[in-house]
């Protein structure tokens, strides 16, 4: 009986681990797509757009939540003198 409970526990642990991995991958993909969107707004194409998107993704590891990533893109837009509203950025992110 204890073997069945142990197997069940291991199954739940594995499912939790898989769920966490999928959530992380989905978030990373979302962040990359947001970075590519922002790169397009800034006029970057090709490898430059991919590099910029990677910097946007990296900026999201500084603090929990999306504020650090949004702040980075907002600052880049401001430096490029682009008028992009917060609502437009949040819509592109989600």
Chimera marker file (.cmm) of the C-alpha trace (Angstrom):
<marker_set name="trace">
<marker id="1" x="0.000" y="0.000" z="0.000" r="1" g="1" b="0" radius="0.5"/>
<marker id="2" x="2.757" y="2.437" z="0.820" r="1" g="1" b="0" radius="0.5"/>
<marker id="3" x="4.330" y="1.820" z="-2.600" r="1" g="1" b="0" radius="0.5"/>
<marker id="4" x="1.109" y="2.959" z="-4.278" r="1" g="1" b="0" radius="0.5"/>
<marker id="5" x="1.033" y="6.126" z="-2.169" r="1" g="1" b="0" radius="0.5"/>
<marker id="6" x="4.701" y="6.766" z="-2.876" r="1" g="1" b="0" radius="0.5"/>
<marker id="7" x="4.132" y="6.333" z="-6.621" r="1" g="1" b="0" radius="0.5"/>
<marker id="8" x="1.152" y="8.661" z="-6.489" r="1" g="1" b="0" radius="0.5"/>
<marker id="9" x="3.164" y="11.267" z="-4.616" r="1" g="1" b="0" radius="0.5"/>
<marker id="10" x="5.964" y="11.051" z="-7.192" r="1" g="1" b="0" radius="0.5"/>
<marker id="11" x="3.379" y="11.448" z="-9.960" r="1" g="1" b="0" radius="0.5"/>
<marker id="12" x="1.996" y="14.620" z="-8.382" r="1" g="1" b="0" radius="0.5"/>
<marker id="13" x="5.517" y="15.994" z="-7.932" r="1" g="1" b="0" radius="0.5"/>
<marker id="14" x="6.350" y="15.311" z="-11.592" r="1" g="1" b="0" radius="0.5"/>
<marker id="15" x="3.103" y="16.938" z="-12.761" r="1" g="1" b="0" radius="0.5"/>
<marker id="16" x="3.839" y="20.018" z="-10.659" r="1" g="1" b="0" radius="0.5"/>
<marker id="17" x="7.363" y="20.198" z="-12.106" r="1" g="1" b="0" radius="0.5"/>
<marker id="18" x="6.032" y="19.924" z="-15.667" r="1" g="1" b="0" radius="0.5"/>
<marker id="19" x="3.402" y="22.585" z="-15.000" r="1" g="1" b="0" radius="0.5"/>
<marker id="20" x="6.064" y="24.960" z="-13.688" r="1" g="1" b="0" radius="0.5"/>
<marker id="21" x="8.291" y="24.343" z="-16.710" r="1" g="1" b="0" radius="0.5"/>
<marker id="22" x="5.419" y="25.001" z="-19.108" r="1" g="1" b="0" radius="0.5"/>
<marker id="23" x="4.468" y="28.194" z="-17.273" r="1" g="1" b="0" radius="0.5"/>
<marker id="24" x="8.067" y="29.427" z="-17.430" r="1" g="1" b="0" radius="0.5"/>
<marker id="25" x="8.358" y="28.649" z="-21.146" r="1" g="1" b="0" radius="0.5"/>
<marker id="26" x="5.061" y="30.365" z="-21.924" r="1" g="1" b="0" radius="0.5"/>
<marker id="27" x="6.173" y="33.463" z="-20.010" r="1" g="1" b="0" radius="0.5"/>
<marker id="28" x="9.555" y="33.518" z="-21.741" r="1" g="1" b="0" radius="0.5"/>
<marker id="29" x="7.861" y="33.221" z="-25.135" r="1" g="1" b="0" radius="0.5"/>
<marker id="30" x="5.471" y="36.045" z="-24.250" r="1" g="1" b="0" radius="0.5"/>
<marker id="31" x="8.375" y="38.240" z="-23.149" r="1" g="1" b="0" radius="0.5"/>
<marker id="32" x="10.323" y="37.480" z="-26.336" r="1" g="1" b="0" radius="0.5"/>
<marker id="33" x="7.332" y="38.345" z="-28.521" r="1" g="1" b="0" radius="0.5"/>
<marker id="34" x="6.901" y="41.589" z="-26.574" r="1" g="1" b="0" radius="0.5"/>
<marker id="35" x="10.580" y="42.368" z="-27.107" r="1" g="1" b="0" radius="0.5"/>
<marker id="36" x="10.214" y="41.731" z="-30.827" r="1" g="1" b="0" radius="0.5"/>
<marker id="37" x="7.163" y="43.999" z="-30.944" r="1" g="1" b="0" radius="0.5"/>
<marker id="38" x="9.117" y="46.756" z="-29.180" r="1" g="1" b="0" radius="0.5"/>
<marker id="39" x="12.099" y="46.203" z="-31.499" r="1" g="1" b="0" radius="0.5"/>
<marker id="40" x="9.805" y="46.698" z="-34.484" r="1" g="1" b="0" radius="0.5"/>
<marker id="41" x="8.510" y="49.940" z="-33.010" r="1" g="1" b="0" radius="0.5"/>
<marker id="42" x="12.102" y="51.089" z="-32.565" r="1" g="1" b="0" radius="0.5"/>
<marker id="43" x="12.928" y="50.208" z="-36.175" r="1" g="1" b="0" radius="0.5"/>
<marker id="44" x="15.156" y="47.207" z="-35.439" r="1" g="1" b="0" radius="0.5"/>
<marker id="45" x="15.070" y="44.304" z="-37.897" r="1" g="1" b="0" radius="0.5"/>
<marker id="46" x="16.767" y="40.933" z="-38.247" r="1" g="1" b="0" radius="0.5"/>
<marker id="47" x="19.560" y="40.160" z="-35.803" r="1" g="1" b="0" radius="0.5"/>
<marker id="48" x="19.272" y="43.603" z="-34.174" r="1" g="1" b="0" radius="0.5"/>
<marker id="49" x="15.621" y="42.897" z="-33.351" r="1" g="1" b="0" radius="0.5"/>
<marker id="50" x="16.508" y="39.503" z="-31.881" r="1" g="1" b="0" radius="0.5"/>
<marker id="51" x="19.279" y="41.026" z="-29.788" r="1" g="1" b="0" radius="0.5"/>
<marker id="52" x="16.991" y="43.765" z="-28.522" r="1" g="1" b="0" radius="0.5"/>
<marker id="53" x="14.263" y="41.220" z="-27.699" r="1" g="1" b="0" radius="0.5"/>
<marker id="54" x="16.821" y="39.232" z="-25.682" r="1" g="1" b="0" radius="0.5"/>
<marker id="55" x="17.720" y="42.349" z="-23.666" r="1" g="1" b="0" radius="0.5"/>
<marker id="56" x="14.026" y="42.900" z="-22.947" r="1" g="1" b="0" radius="0.5"/>
<marker id="57" x="13.673" y="39.300" z="-21.736" r="1" g="1" b="0" radius="0.5"/>
<marker id="58" x="16.785" y="39.660" z="-19.577" r="1" g="1" b="0" radius="0.5"/>
<marker id="59" x="15.434" y="42.837" z="-18.012" r="1" g="1" b="0" radius="0.5"/>
<marker id="60" x="12.437" y="40.907" z="-16.698" r="1" g="1" b="0" radius="0.5"/>
<marker id="61" x="14.637" y="38.906" z="-14.293" r="1" g="1" b="0" radius="0.5"/>
<marker id="62" x="15.538" y="41.947" z="-12.195" r="1" g="1" b="0" radius="0.5"/>
<marker id="63" x="12.340" y="42.088" z="-10.123" r="1" g="1" b="0" radius="0.5"/>
<marker id="64" x="9.218" y="39.948" z="-9.826" r="1" g="1" b="0" radius="0.5"/>
<marker id="65" x="6.450" y="41.004" z="-12.186" r="1" g="1" b="0" radius="0.5"/>
<marker id="66" x="6.551" y="42.793" z="-15.502" r="1" g="1" b="0" radius="0.5"/>
<marker id="67" x="7.237" y="46.339" z="-14.299" r="1" g="1" b="0" radius="0.5"/>
<marker id="68" x="11.000" y="46.152" z="-14.844" r="1" g="1" b="0" radius="0.5"/>
<marker id="69" x="10.529" y="44.994" z="-18.425" r="1" g="1" b="0" radius="0.5"/>
<marker id="70" x="7.884" y="47.634" z="-19.135" r="1" g="1" b="0" radius="0.5"/>
<marker id="71" x="10.094" y="50.331" z="-17.596" r="1" g="1" b="0" radius="0.5"/>
<marker id="72" x="13.010" y="49.328" z="-19.833" r="1" g="1" b="0" radius="0.5"/>
<marker id="73" x="10.912" y="49.445" z="-23.003" r="1" g="1" b="0" radius="0.5"/>
<marker id="74" x="9.279" y="52.704" z="-21.918" r="1" g="1" b="0" radius="0.5"/>
<marker id="75" x="12.711" y="54.278" z="-21.368" r="1" g="1" b="0" radius="0.5"/>
<marker id="76" x="13.901" y="53.036" z="-24.760" r="1" g="1" b="0" radius="0.5"/>
<marker id="77" x="10.821" y="54.468" z="-26.450" r="1" g="1" b="0" radius="0.5"/>
<marker id="78" x="11.347" y="57.779" z="-24.671" r="1" g="1" b="0" radius="0.5"/>
<marker id="79" x="15.010" y="57.880" z="-25.725" r="1" g="1" b="0" radius="0.5"/>
<marker id="80" x="13.925" y="57.240" z="-29.323" r="1" g="1" b="0" radius="0.5"/>
<marker id="81" x="11.223" y="59.930" z="-28.991" r="1" g="1" b="0" radius="0.5"/>
<marker id="82" x="8.432" y="57.453" z="-29.708" r="1" g="1" b="0" radius="0.5"/>
<marker id="83" x="5.015" y="58.154" z="-28.238" r="1" g="1" b="0" radius="0.5"/>
<marker id="84" x="3.657" y="54.777" z="-27.174" r="1" g="1" b="0" radius="0.5"/>
<marker id="85" x="1.059" y="54.733" z="-24.416" r="1" g="1" b="0" radius="0.5"/>
<marker id="86" x="1.273" y="52.467" z="-21.393" r="1" g="1" b="0" radius="0.5"/>
<marker id="87" x="-2.030" y="50.920" z="-22.433" r="1" g="1" b="0" radius="0.5"/>
<marker id="88" x="-0.611" y="50.025" z="-25.852" r="1" g="1" b="0" radius="0.5"/>
<marker id="89" x="2.449" y="48.450" z="-24.255" r="1" g="1" b="0" radius="0.5"/>
<marker id="90" x="0.375" y="46.428" z="-21.799" r="1" g="1" b="0" radius="0.5"/>
<marker id="91" x="-1.920" y="45.305" z="-24.622" r="1" g="1" b="0" radius="0.5"/>
<marker id="92" x="1.115" y="44.162" z="-26.643" r="1" g="1" b="0" radius="0.5"/>
<marker id="93" x="2.431" y="42.297" z="-23.624" r="1" g="1" b="0" radius="0.5"/>
<marker id="94" x="-0.804" y="40.435" z="-23.007" r="1" g="1" b="0" radius="0.5"/>
<link id1="1" id2="2" r="1" g="1" b="0" radius="0.2"/>
<link id1="2" id2="3" r="1" g="1" b="0" radius="0.2"/>
<link id1="3" id2="4" r="1" g="1" b="0" radius="0.2"/>
<link id1="4" id2="5" r="1" g="1" b="0" radius="0.2"/>
<link id1="5" id2="6" r="1" g="1" b="0" radius="0.2"/>
<link id1="6" id2="7" r="1" g="1" b="0" radius="0.2"/>
<link id1="7" id2="8" r="1" g="1" b="0" radius="0.2"/>
<link id1="8" id2="9" r="1" g="1" b="0" radius="0.2"/>
<link id1="9" id2="10" r="1" g="1" b="0" radius="0.2"/>
<link id1="10" id2="11" r="1" g="1" b="0" radius="0.2"/>
<link id1="11" id2="12" r="1" g="1" b="0" radius="0.2"/>
<link id1="12" id2="13" r="1" g="1" b="0" radius="0.2"/>
<link id1="13" id2="14" r="1" g="1" b="0" radius="0.2"/>
<link id1="14" id2="15" r="1" g="1" b="0" radius="0.2"/>
<link id1="15" id2="16" r="1" g="1" b="0" radius="0.2"/>
<link id1="16" id2="17" r="1" g="1" b="0" radius="0.2"/>
<link id1="17" id2="18" r="1" g="1" b="0" radius="0.2"/>
<link id1="18" id2="19" r="1" g="1" b="0" radius="0.2"/>
<link id1="19" id2="20" r="1" g="1" b="0" radius="0.2"/>
<link id1="20" id2="21" r="1" g="1" b="0" radius="0.2"/>
<link id1="21" id2="22" r="1" g="1" b="0" radius="0.2"/>
<link id1="22" id2="23" r="1" g="1" b="0" radius="0.2"/>
<link id1="23" id2="24" r="1" g="1" b="0" radius="0.2"/>
<link id1="24" id2="25" r="1" g="1" b="0" radius="0.2"/>
<link id1="25" id2="26" r="1" g="1" b="0" radius="0.2"/>
<link id1="26" id2="27" r="1" g="1" b="0" radius="0.2"/>
<link id1="27" id2="28" r="1" g="1" b="0" radius="0.2"/>
<link id1="28" id2="29" r="1" g="1" b="0" radius="0.2"/>
<link id1="29" id2="30" r="1" g="1" b="0" radius="0.2"/>
<link id1="30" id2="31" r="1" g="1" b="0" radius="0.2"/>
<link id1="31" id2="32" r="1" g="1" b="0" radius="0.2"/>
<link id1="32" id2="33" r="1" g="1" b="0" radius="0.2"/>
<link id1="33" id2="34" r="1" g="1" b="0" radius="0.2"/>
<link id1="34" id2="35" r="1" g="1" b="0" radius="0.2"/>
<link id1="35" id2="36" r="1" g="1" b="0" radius="0.2"/>
<link id1="36" id2="37" r="1" g="1" b="0" radius="0.2"/>
<link id1="37" id2="38" r="1" g="1" b="0" radius="0.2"/>
<link id1="38" id2="39" r="1" g="1" b="0" radius="0.2"/>
<link id1="39" id2="40" r="1" g="1" b="0" radius="0.2"/>
<link id1="40" id2="41" r="1" g="1" b="0" radius="0.2"/>
<link id1="41" id2="42" r="1" g="1" b="0" radius="0.2"/>
<link id1="42" id2="43" r="1" g="1" b="0" radius="0.2"/>
<link id1="43" id2="44" r="1" g="1" b="0" radius="0.2"/>
<link id1="44" id2="45" r="1" g="1" b="0" radius="0.2"/>
<link id1="45" id2="46" r="1" g="1" b="0" radius="0.2"/>
<link id1="46" id2="47" r="1" g="1" b="0" radius="0.2"/>
<link id1="47" id2="48" r="1" g="1" b="0" radius="0.2"/>
<link id1="48" id2="49" r="1" g="1" b="0" radius="0.2"/>
<link id1="49" id2="50" r="1" g="1" b="0" radius="0.2"/>
<link id1="50" id2="51" r="1" g="1" b="0" radius="0.2"/>
<link id1="51" id2="52" r="1" g="1" b="0" radius="0.2"/>
<link id1="52" id2="53" r="1" g="1" b="0" radius="0.2"/>
<link id1="53" id2="54" r="1" g="1" b="0" radius="0.2"/>
<link id1="54" id2="55" r="1" g="1" b="0" radius="0.2"/>
<link id1="55" id2="56" r="1" g="1" b="0" radius="0.2"/>
<link id1="56" id2="57" r="1" g="1" b="0" radius="0.2"/>
<link id1="57" id2="58" r="1" g="1" b="0" radius="0.2"/>
<link id1="58" id2="59" r="1" g="1" b="0" radius="0.2"/>
<link id1="59" id2="60" r="1" g="1" b="0" radius="0.2"/>
<link id1="60" id2="61" r="1" g="1" b="0" radius="0.2"/>
<link id1="61" id2="62" r="1" g="1" b="0" radius="0.2"/>
<link id1="62" id2="63" r="1" g="1" b="0" radius="0.2"/>
<link id1="63" id2="64" r="1" g="1" b="0" radius="0.2"/>
<link id1="64" id2="65" r="1" g="1" b="0" radius="0.2"/>
<link id1="65" id2="66" r="1" g="1" b="0" radius="0.2"/>
<link id1="66" id2="67" r="1" g="1" b="0" radius="0.2"/>
<link id1="67" id2="68" r="1" g="1" b="0" radius="0.2"/>
<link id1="68" id2="69" r="1" g="1" b="0" radius="0.2"/>
<link id1="69" id2="70" r="1" g="1" b="0" radius="0.2"/>
<link id1="70" id2="71" r="1" g="1" b="0" radius="0.2"/>
<link id1="71" id2="72" r="1" g="1" b="0" radius="0.2"/>
<link id1="72" id2="73" r="1" g="1" b="0" radius="0.2"/>
<link id1="73" id2="74" r="1" g="1" b="0" radius="0.2"/>
<link id1="74" id2="75" r="1" g="1" b="0" radius="0.2"/>
<link id1="75" id2="76" r="1" g="1" b="0" radius="0.2"/>
<link id1="76" id2="77" r="1" g="1" b="0" radius="0.2"/>
<link id1="77" id2="78" r="1" g="1" b="0" radius="0.2"/>
<link id1="78" id2="79" r="1" g="1" b="0" radius="0.2"/>
<link id1="79" id2="80" r="1" g="1" b="0" radius="0.2"/>
<link id1="80" id2="81" r="1" g="1" b="0" radius="0.2"/>
<link id1="81" id2="82" r="1" g="1" b="0" radius="0.2"/>
<link id1="82" id2="83" r="1" g="1" b="0" radius="0.2"/>
<link id1="83" id2="84" r="1" g="1" b="0" radius="0.2"/>
<link id1="84" id2="85" r="1" g="1" b="0" radius="0.2"/>
<link id1="85" id2="86" r="1" g="1" b="0" radius="0.2"/>
<link id1="86" id2="87" r="1" g="1" b="0" radius="0.2"/>
<link id1="87" id2="88" r="1" g="1" b="0" radius="0.2"/>
<link id1="88" id2="89" r="1" g="1" b="0" radius="0.2"/>
<link id1="89" id2="90" r="1" g="1" b="0" radius="0.2"/>
<link id1="90" id2="91" r="1" g="1" b="0" radius="0.2"/>
<link id1="91" id2="92" r="1" g="1" b="0" radius="0.2"/>
<link id1="92" id2="93" r="1" g="1" b="0" radius="0.2"/>
<link id1="93" id2="94" r="1" g="1" b="0" radius="0.2"/>
</marker_set>
